[in-house]
């Protein structure tokens, strides 16, 4: 009976560790096969830190809306 109680306590732990290992492996696989040769770097210019390089181009990002709709506050861009 004591062995059954121990097994009942260990099974969720083993499942959680296996799930964590699988998710970690999936994350490493995704990063390794991202297809980006230039990883980019952080550069400080004029007291501001900028991300330079990488695979994301500013033209690929969605445009910033010119007017934000906010019922409480008048937001000016």
Secondary structure, 3 states (H helix, E strand, C coil): CHHHHHHHHHHHHHHHHHHHHHHHHHHHHHHHCCCCCCCCEEEEECCEEEEECCCCCHHHCCCCCCCCCCCCCCCCC
